[in-house]
Amino acid sequence: MAKLVERLWRGLFSRKGPWRLGGVVDAATDIPLALEKHNGVLVGSTDHPKWIAFDCPCDTGHRILLNLDPARRPVWRMTSTNPLSLRPSVDSVEMTRRCHFVMSNGQVLWVREHRRSRREIPHGR
């Protein structure tokens, strides 16, 4: 029974990919308005990455921009580009929505909902 629940959980709360790095631009202003599905865009260069931008896997249309420059905080790392892996997890909180996930080996694994402060913030799915 536990394996069935785990398999259902993974099926419901993962997004198929594989996610990958789809392009590189010089500046954040050069990020295209429309990105291909499951693609991130690197700002900077592969030798000196500054940011990564991608549309959130929750499919509600908001964009995620993560800092990759270790001189600034908070910072994420790209551990691979094709398929895309990011560390640590992404936790995007907007007015009434929370999208918390891990991107590993091109797949998105959603983190279970949990309380933040004293109010519930709906999950990004």
NORSULRA-V161921 format. One record per residue. N is the residue number from 1. RES is the residue in one small letter. OMEGA is omega in whole degrees, -180 to 180 (* if undefined). BURIAL is 1 if it has 24 or more other ideal C-beta (glycine too) atoms within 12 Angstrom, else 0. Layout:
[[N;RES;OMEGA;BURIAL] [N;RES;OMEGA;BURIAL]]
//
This chain:
[[1;m;-179;0] [2;a;179;0] [3;k;178;0] [4;l;179;0] [5;v;179;0] [6;e;180;0] [7;r;178;0] [8;l;179;0] [9;w;180;0] [10;r;179;0] [11;g;-179;0] [12;l;-171;0] [13;f;171;1] [14;s;178;1] [15;r;-180;1] [16;k;179;0] [17;g;0;1] [18;p;174;1] [19;w;-179;1] [20;r;175;1] [21;l;-174;1] [22;g;-179;1] [23;g;179;0] [24;v;177;1] [25;v;-178;0] [26;d;-175;0] [27;a;180;0] [28;a;178;0] [29;t;180;0] [30;d;179;0] [31;i;-180;1] [32;p;177;0] [33;l;179;0] [34;a;178;0] [35;l;175;1] [36;e;-180;0] [37;k;178;0] [38;h;179;1] [39;n;172;1] [40;g;177;1] [41;v;179;1] [42;l;173;1] [43;v;-176;1] [44;g;177;1] [45;s;179;0] [46;t;177;0] [47;d;-179;0] [48;h;-179;0] [49;p;178;1] [50;k;-175;1] [51;w;166;1] [52;i;180;1] [53;a;175;1] [54;f;176;1] [55;d;-175;1] [56;c;180;1] [57;p;178;1] [58;c;177;1] [59;d;175;0] [60;t;172;0] [61;g;179;0] [62;h;-176;0] [63;r;177;1] [64;i;178;1] [65;l;-177;0] [66;l;177;1] [67;n;175;1] [68;l;-178;1] [69;d;-176;0] [70;p;178;0] [71;a;-180;0] [72;r;179;0] [73;r;-9;0] [74;p;-176;0] [75;v;174;0] [76;w;176;1] [77;r;169;0] [78;m;180;1] [79;t;170;0] [80;s;-177;0] [81;t;-179;1] [82;n;8;0] [83;p;-175;1] [84;l;173;1] [85;s;180;1] [86;l;177;1] [87;r;-9;0] [88;p;180;0] [89;s;177;1] [90;v;-180;1] [91;d;-177;1] [92;s;180;1] [93;v;175;0] [94;e;-174;0] [95;m;-176;0] [96;t;-175;0] [97;r;175;0] [98;r;177;1] [99;c;-176;1] [100;h;-175;1] [101;f;173;1] [102;v;175;1] [103;m;-176;1] [104;s;179;1] [105;n;177;0] [106;g;-179;1] [107;q;177;1] [108;v;176;1] [109;l;-178;1] [110;w;175;1] [111;v;-179;0] [112;r;177;0] [113;e;171;0] [114;h;-176;0] [115;r;174;0] [116;r;-171;0] [117;s;-180;0] [118;r;-179;0] [119;r;178;0] [120;e;174;0] [121;i;-177;0] [122;p;178;0] [123;h;-176;1] [124;g;-178;1] [125;r;*;0]]
//
